[in-house]
Amino acid sequence: MFLANAVFYGEAETYIVDDVRIAQLGEGLSTNLRVLAAAPVTQRSFLAVMLSGSELSVAWQPVTSMPLLPGHRPQVLLDLTKRLIKDDPILAQAQLDLYTLGSGSPDVLGTERLPDGSYIHFRVPGLLGRHHFTRGLASAAIAACAVAIAATMLIRGLSMPLRALASVADKIGSNETWVPLAERGPREVRDVARALNAMQRRIQSLINDRTQALAAVSHDLRTPLTRLRLRCGFLNDGEAQAAIESDLDEMEGMVNGILAYLAGADDPEKPKTINIVATLTTLIDDHADHGKDARYEGPDRALVRVRPLAIKRVLSNLIENALNYGGNVLATLTVRDDDSIEIAIQDNGPGIPESEYERVLTPFYRLEGSRSRQTGGIGLGLAIVTREIAREGGYLRLGRGDAEKGYGGLCATIVLPPARKPTIGERPQV
């Protein structure tokens, strides 16, 4: 827009300057003609030098017969001659003649005849050129570049702290390691950074206190549970003993589930490249060896870069849920076009209503009608799966299974990103 305005005003300036210069030229030619005509012959050469300037140079020639001067007379000069004569008729009497030395020359030369027959030679430099517009355009381009560079530096200086703020704000409440935001930039940005750092410290303190409290309570419950289990073994009433052991199993399952959920956020396990098919088929075969209806369909090898124990817990959780609630399980693995891995765990149970797909992924949420406490669930299984898969860079999707294959219940699909190529000396874990 800046350059467009410069071009427009430069073009307008061209016509304005040309009109003013032509008017000044006509006035100068008429003045020179009158002055030299009235001056004595002995002073005309001196006066011609005095009348010369940067816009019009003048010389007097004391001859009475002027030969035809060679030169180029384009139509623009013929029109200019007519215009000057029209503006001042005295130039017609002086036989005004304009010409150039060539078709590409910007300078205009000309002659005027004095009443005594002598001639005035004059030169108007650059009258046919448009150099002032070129210089103006170059100046505008330089100014535009300077403004663009300054604006880029200013925007970059303002946007970098804002991008850092957005990055830190996006990490609040996530499992990523929080790094305090550098408090630099404009005063307002520094104030926001200081407030975000203080808020993150408060949030982190609350999370740590909650985690430590729940972990301590859950861990300390193991001791009385163990004592109760030992004392239960000395009971003579078999029916009461079985009921108490069932309650103890349920309580121990709750404690283990809570500890697993709380420990997952600080899991120090390092990612490795593994053949996830080996992990999946091992879990399926273990259940099949115990007489369960468990099957696997898919390739024999698929590499992913994950935390091996964490992904094993995820797959084990989903497979056990399918067997507990559906009585059977089909695990399928597919390598997608973008080399990501898709694992589907489906069963023939009652499934989950579509309206509850998002809610069942939240901690401690249970579907009383289909996911009852009698099956051992406390509402943490899918929450743990969702969090662990997210930490691996993937996601969990719930849906209906393939009823034609006899698995019309819940279908939990895990999508994991492809493994990077192993570096030299690194072997995939199988």
C-alpha positions as CSV (number, residue, x, y, z in Angstrom):
1,M,0.0,0.0,0.0
2,F,2.9,2.4,0.8
3,L,4.6,1.8,-2.5
4,A,1.2,2.1,-4.3
5,N,0.7,5.5,-2.8
6,A,4.2,6.5,-3.6
7,V,3.7,5.5,-7.3
8,F,0.4,7.4,-7.5
9,Y,1.7,10.6,-5.9
10,G,4.9,10.3,-7.9
11,E,3.0,10.1,-11.1
12,A,0.8,13.0,-10.1
13,E,4.0,15.0,-9.1
14,T,5.4,14.3,-12.6
15,Y,2.6,16.1,-14.3
16,I,2.5,18.9,-11.8
17,V,6.3,19.5,-12.0
18,D,6.3,19.3,-15.8
19,D,3.4,21.9,-16.1
20,V,5.2,24.3,-13.7
21,R,8.5,23.9,-15.5
22,I,7.0,24.5,-18.9
23,A,5.4,27.6,-17.6
24,Q,8.6,28.8,-16.1
25,L,10.4,28.0,-19.4
26,G,8.0,30.1,-21.4
27,E,8.4,33.0,-19.0
28,G,12.2,32.7,-19.0
29,L,12.4,32.6,-22.9
30,S,10.2,35.6,-23.1
31,T,12.2,37.5,-20.5
32,N,15.5,36.6,-22.1
33,L,14.3,37.7,-25.4
34,R,13.2,41.2,-24.1
35,V,16.3,41.7,-22.0
36,L,18.8,40.9,-24.8
37,A,16.8,42.8,-27.5
38,A,17.0,45.9,-25.4
39,A,20.6,45.5,-24.4
40,P,23.5,47.0,-26.4
41,V,25.3,44.5,-28.6
42,T,28.5,44.7,-26.7
43,Q,26.8,43.6,-23.5
44,R,24.6,40.8,-24.8
45,S,27.2,38.0,-24.4
46,F,27.7,39.0,-20.7
47,L,24.0,39.3,-20.1
48,A,23.4,35.9,-21.6
49,V,25.9,34.4,-19.1
50,M,24.1,36.2,-16.3
51,L,20.7,35.0,-17.4
52,S,21.8,31.4,-17.5
53,G,21.0,29.0,-14.7
54,S,20.6,25.3,-13.8
55,E,17.2,25.2,-15.5
56,L,18.0,27.2,-18.6
57,S,21.4,28.1,-20.1
58,V,21.6,30.9,-22.6
59,A,24.2,32.0,-25.2
60,W,24.0,34.9,-27.8
61,Q,25.2,34.5,-31.3
62,P,25.9,37.7,-33.3
63,V,24.9,36.4,-36.7
64,T,22.1,37.6,-38.9
65,S,21.6,34.4,-40.9
66,M,20.9,31.2,-39.0
67,P,21.5,28.0,-41.0
68,L,19.1,25.1,-40.5
69,L,20.3,23.3,-37.4
70,P,20.5,19.5,-37.5
71,G,18.5,17.9,-34.8
72,H,15.5,15.7,-33.9
73,R,12.1,17.3,-33.6
74,P,9.7,14.7,-32.2
75,Q,6.0,15.4,-32.0
76,V,6.2,16.3,-28.3
77,L,8.5,19.2,-29.1
78,L,6.3,20.4,-31.9
79,D,3.4,20.4,-29.4
80,L,5.5,22.1,-26.8
81,T,6.5,24.8,-29.3
82,K,2.8,25.5,-30.1
83,R,1.9,25.6,-26.4
84,L,4.7,28.1,-25.6
85,I,3.8,30.3,-28.6
86,K,0.1,30.2,-27.5
87,D,1.0,31.3,-24.0
88,D,3.2,34.1,-25.2
89,P,2.8,35.3,-28.9
90,I,6.1,37.2,-28.7
91,L,7.8,33.8,-29.1
92,A,6.1,33.3,-32.5
93,Q,7.7,36.5,-33.7
94,A,11.1,35.3,-32.4
95,Q,10.7,32.1,-34.6
96,L,11.0,29.8,-31.6
97,D,12.5,26.5,-32.6
98,L,13.0,23.5,-30.3
99,Y,15.0,20.3,-31.0
100,T,17.0,17.5,-29.4
101,L,20.3,15.9,-30.4
102,G,18.8,12.5,-30.6
103,S,15.7,10.4,-29.9
104,G,16.9,9.3,-26.5
105,S,18.3,12.7,-25.3
106,P,16.3,14.3,-22.4
107,D,17.8,17.8,-23.0
108,V,16.0,20.3,-25.2
109,L,17.9,22.8,-27.3
110,G,16.4,25.8,-29.1
111,T,16.8,29.2,-30.8
112,E,15.1,32.5,-30.7
113,R,15.6,35.3,-33.3
114,L,16.1,38.9,-32.0
115,P,14.7,41.8,-34.0
116,D,18.2,42.8,-35.3
117,G,18.6,39.3,-36.8
118,S,21.0,37.8,-34.2
119,Y,20.1,34.6,-32.3
120,I,19.7,33.3,-28.8
121,H,20.7,29.8,-28.3
122,F,19.4,28.0,-25.1
123,R,19.5,24.6,-23.5
124,V,17.0,23.1,-21.1
125,P,18.5,20.1,-19.3
126,G,16.3,17.1,-18.6
127,L,13.1,18.5,-19.8
128,L,12.1,15.3,-21.6
129,G,13.2,13.1,-18.7
130,R,11.3,11.8,-15.6
131,H,14.2,11.4,-13.3
132,H,12.5,13.0,-10.4
133,F,9.9,10.3,-10.3
134,T,12.5,7.5,-10.4
135,R,14.3,9.1,-7.5
136,G,11.0,9.5,-5.6
137,L,10.1,5.8,-6.2
138,A,13.6,4.7,-5.0
139,S,13.2,6.8,-1.9
140,A,9.8,5.4,-1.3
141,A,11.1,1.9,-1.7
142,I,14.0,2.5,0.7
143,A,11.6,4.1,3.2
144,A,9.2,1.2,2.8
145,C,12.0,-1.4,3.4
146,A,13.1,0.5,6.5
147,V,9.6,0.7,7.9
148,A,9.1,-3.1,7.1
149,I,12.3,-4.0,8.9
150,A,11.5,-1.8,11.9
151,A,7.9,-3.2,12.1
152,T,9.2,-6.8,11.8
153,M,11.7,-6.3,14.6
154,L,9.0,-4.6,16.8
155,I,6.5,-7.4,16.1
156,R,9.0,-10.1,16.7
157,G,10.1,-8.4,20.0
158,L,6.5,-8.3,21.1
159,S,5.4,-11.7,19.8
160,M,8.3,-13.8,21.3
161,P,7.2,-13.1,24.9
162,L,3.6,-13.7,23.9
163,R,4.5,-17.0,22.3
164,A,6.4,-18.0,25.4
165,L,3.3,-17.1,27.5
166,A,1.1,-19.2,25.3
167,S,3.4,-22.2,25.5
168,V,3.6,-22.0,29.3
169,A,-0.1,-21.5,29.6
170,D,-0.7,-24.5,27.5
171,K,1.4,-26.7,29.8
172,I,-0.5,-25.6,32.9
173,G,-2.3,-28.6,34.4
174,S,-0.5,-31.1,32.0
175,N,2.0,-33.8,32.9
176,E,4.9,-32.0,31.2
177,T,7.7,-30.6,33.3
178,W,7.1,-27.0,34.0
179,V,9.8,-24.5,33.5
180,P,9.3,-21.0,35.0
181,L,8.7,-18.3,32.3
182,A,11.3,-15.7,31.8
183,E,9.9,-12.3,33.0
184,R,11.0,-10.1,30.1
185,G,9.4,-7.9,27.5
186,P,7.0,-5.0,27.8
187,R,5.8,-4.2,31.3
188,E,2.4,-5.7,30.7
189,V,3.9,-9.0,29.4
190,R,6.2,-9.1,32.4
191,D,3.2,-8.7,34.8
192,V,1.4,-11.6,33.0
193,A,4.5,-13.8,33.1
194,R,4.9,-13.1,36.8
195,A,1.3,-13.9,37.5
196,L,1.5,-17.1,35.5
197,N,4.6,-18.2,37.4
198,A,2.9,-17.6,40.7
199,M,-0.3,-19.4,39.6
200,Q,1.7,-22.4,38.3
201,R,3.6,-22.6,41.6
202,R,0.3,-22.6,43.5
203,I,-1.2,-25.2,41.2
204,Q,1.9,-27.4,41.5
205,S,1.9,-27.1,45.3
206,L,-1.8,-28.1,45.4
207,I,-1.3,-31.0,43.1
208,N,1.8,-32.2,45.0
209,D,-0.1,-32.0,48.3
210,R,-3.1,-33.9,47.0
211,T,-0.9,-36.5,45.4
212,Q,1.2,-37.1,48.5
213,A,-1.9,-37.2,50.7
214,L,-3.8,-39.7,48.6
215,A,-0.6,-41.8,48.0
216,A,0.1,-41.8,51.8
217,V,-3.4,-42.8,52.7
218,S,-3.6,-45.5,50.0
219,H,-0.1,-46.9,50.9
220,D,-0.9,-46.9,54.6
221,L,-4.1,-48.9,54.0
222,R,-2.0,-51.8,52.8
223,T,-0.8,-52.6,56.3
224,P,-4.3,-53.0,58.0
225,L,-5.6,-54.8,54.9
226,T,-2.8,-57.4,55.3
227,R,-3.5,-57.8,59.0
228,L,-7.2,-58.3,58.3
229,R,-6.4,-60.9,55.6
230,L,-4.3,-62.8,58.1
231,R,-6.9,-62.7,60.8
232,C,-9.6,-63.7,58.3
233,G,-7.7,-66.9,57.7
234,F,-8.3,-68.0,61.4
235,L,-12.1,-67.7,61.1
236,N,-14.1,-70.9,61.4
237,D,-17.1,-69.6,59.5
238,G,-16.4,-70.3,55.9
239,E,-19.2,-68.1,54.6
240,A,-18.1,-65.1,56.6
241,Q,-14.5,-65.7,55.7
242,A,-15.4,-65.7,52.0
243,A,-17.4,-62.5,52.3
244,I,-14.6,-60.7,54.2
245,E,-12.0,-61.9,51.7
246,S,-14.2,-60.5,48.9
247,D,-14.4,-57.2,50.6
248,L,-10.7,-57.2,51.2
249,D,-10.0,-58.0,47.6
250,E,-12.2,-55.1,46.5
251,M,-10.5,-52.7,48.9
252,E,-7.1,-53.8,47.8
253,G,-8.1,-53.4,44.2
254,M,-9.2,-49.8,45.0
255,V,-5.9,-49.1,46.7
256,N,-3.8,-50.6,43.9
257,G,-5.8,-48.6,41.3
258,I,-5.4,-45.3,43.1
259,L,-1.7,-45.9,43.6
260,A,-1.3,-46.8,39.9
261,Y,-3.2,-43.6,38.9
262,L,-1.2,-41.4,41.2
263,A,2.2,-42.9,40.3
264,G,1.6,-42.6,36.6
265,A,2.2,-38.8,36.5
266,D,5.8,-39.3,37.8
267,D,6.6,-42.5,36.0
268,P,10.4,-42.4,35.4
269,E,10.4,-45.2,32.8
270,K,12.2,-44.2,29.6
271,P,10.7,-44.8,26.1
272,K,12.1,-47.6,24.0
273,T,11.5,-48.9,20.5
274,I,9.7,-52.2,20.9
275,N,7.7,-54.7,18.8
276,I,4.3,-54.1,20.3
277,V,2.9,-57.2,18.6
278,A,5.0,-59.3,20.9
279,T,3.6,-57.6,24.0
280,L,0.0,-57.8,22.7
281,T,0.2,-61.5,21.7
282,T,1.8,-62.4,25.0
283,L,-1.1,-60.9,26.9
284,I,-3.7,-62.6,24.6
285,D,-2.0,-66.0,24.8
286,D,-1.8,-65.8,28.6
287,H,-5.6,-65.4,28.8
288,A,-6.2,-68.0,26.1
289,D,-4.0,-70.5,28.1
290,H,-6.4,-70.0,31.0
291,G,-9.4,-71.0,28.8
292,K,-10.6,-67.5,28.0
293,D,-11.9,-66.5,24.5
294,A,-9.1,-64.3,23.5
295,R,-7.8,-63.8,19.9
296,Y,-5.4,-61.6,18.0
297,E,-5.5,-60.6,14.3
298,G,-2.8,-58.6,12.6
299,P,0.8,-58.6,11.5
300,D,3.7,-60.3,13.3
301,R,5.7,-57.2,13.8
302,A,5.0,-53.5,14.4
303,L,7.6,-51.1,15.9
304,V,6.6,-48.3,18.2
305,R,8.6,-46.1,20.6
306,V,6.9,-46.2,24.0
307,R,7.5,-46.9,27.6
308,P,7.3,-50.7,27.6
309,L,5.8,-51.3,31.1
310,A,3.3,-48.5,30.8
311,I,2.0,-49.7,27.4
312,K,1.8,-53.2,28.8
313,R,-0.4,-52.0,31.7
314,V,-2.6,-50.2,29.2
315,L,-3.1,-53.2,27.0
316,S,-3.6,-55.5,30.0
317,N,-6.2,-53.1,31.4
318,L,-8.2,-53.0,28.2
319,I,-8.0,-56.8,27.6
320,E,-9.1,-57.6,31.2
321,N,-12.0,-55.1,30.9
322,A,-13.1,-56.8,27.7
323,L,-13.0,-60.3,29.3
324,N,-14.7,-59.1,32.5
325,Y,-17.6,-57.3,30.9
326,G,-17.9,-59.1,27.6
327,G,-16.6,-62.6,28.2
328,N,-14.4,-62.5,25.1
329,V,-11.9,-60.2,23.4
330,L,-10.5,-59.7,19.9
331,A,-7.4,-57.6,19.6
332,T,-6.5,-56.3,16.1
333,L,-3.5,-54.3,15.0
334,T,-3.4,-52.2,11.8
335,V,-0.5,-50.1,10.4
336,R,-2.1,-47.0,8.9
337,D,-1.0,-45.1,5.8
338,D,1.0,-42.6,7.9
339,D,2.8,-45.5,9.6
340,S,1.0,-44.9,12.9
341,I,-0.3,-48.0,14.8
342,E,-3.9,-48.6,15.5
343,I,-4.9,-51.3,18.1
344,A,-8.5,-52.2,18.6
345,I,-9.7,-54.1,21.7
346,Q,-13.3,-55.2,21.3
347,D,-15.7,-57.5,23.2
348,N,-19.3,-58.7,23.0
349,G,-20.4,-57.1,26.3
350,P,-23.2,-54.5,26.9
351,G,-20.9,-51.7,25.7
352,I,-21.1,-48.1,26.7
353,P,-23.8,-45.6,25.5
354,E,-22.3,-43.1,23.0
355,S,-23.4,-40.2,25.2
356,E,-21.1,-41.5,28.0
357,Y,-17.9,-41.9,25.9
358,E,-16.3,-38.8,27.2
359,R,-17.4,-39.1,30.8
360,V,-16.1,-42.6,31.3
361,L,-12.6,-41.3,30.5
362,T,-12.6,-39.1,33.6
363,P,-11.2,-40.5,36.9
364,F,-13.6,-42.2,39.3
365,Y,-16.6,-42.2,37.0
366,R,-18.5,-45.5,36.8
367,L,-21.5,-46.7,34.8
368,E,-23.6,-48.4,37.4
369,G,-25.7,-50.3,35.0
370,S,-22.9,-51.9,33.0
371,R,-19.6,-51.3,34.8
372,S,-20.5,-52.4,38.4
373,R,-18.3,-52.6,41.5
374,Q,-18.8,-56.3,41.5
375,T,-16.5,-56.6,38.5
376,G,-13.7,-54.8,40.4
377,G,-14.0,-51.4,38.7
378,I,-13.6,-48.1,40.5
379,G,-13.6,-45.8,37.6
380,L,-9.9,-45.4,37.1
381,G,-9.1,-48.0,34.3
382,L,-10.0,-45.9,31.3
383,A,-8.7,-42.7,32.9
384,I,-5.3,-44.4,33.4
385,V,-5.3,-45.7,29.8
386,T,-6.2,-42.2,28.4
387,R,-3.4,-40.5,30.3
388,E,-0.8,-43.1,29.5
389,I,-1.6,-43.1,25.8
390,A,-1.6,-39.3,25.7
391,R,1.9,-39.4,27.2
392,E,3.0,-41.6,24.3
393,G,1.8,-39.1,21.8
394,G,-1.3,-41.1,20.8
395,Y,-5.0,-41.1,21.7
396,L,-7.9,-43.4,22.8
397,R,-11.1,-43.6,20.8
398,L,-14.2,-45.5,22.0
399,G,-16.9,-47.0,19.8
400,R,-19.0,-50.1,18.9
401,G,-17.4,-53.4,18.0
402,D,-17.9,-55.5,14.9
403,A,-21.2,-57.4,15.6
404,E,-20.8,-59.5,12.5
405,K,-17.7,-61.1,14.1
406,G,-19.4,-61.6,17.4
407,Y,-17.9,-58.6,19.1
408,G,-20.7,-56.0,19.2
409,G,-19.9,-54.5,22.5
410,L,-17.3,-51.9,23.3
411,C,-14.4,-51.2,21.0
412,A,-11.5,-49.3,22.5
413,T,-9.1,-48.1,19.8
414,I,-5.6,-46.9,20.6
415,V,-3.6,-44.9,18.0
416,L,0.1,-44.6,18.5
417,P,2.6,-42.5,16.5
418,P,5.1,-44.4,14.3
419,A,8.5,-45.3,15.8
420,R,11.5,-43.2,14.7
421,K,14.2,-45.1,12.9
422,P,16.7,-46.6,15.5
423,T,20.0,-44.9,15.6
424,I,23.3,-46.7,15.0
425,G,23.9,-49.2,17.8
426,E,20.2,-49.2,19.0
427,R,18.2,-52.4,18.7
428,P,14.4,-52.5,18.9
429,Q,13.1,-54.4,22.0
430,V,11.1,-57.5,21.0
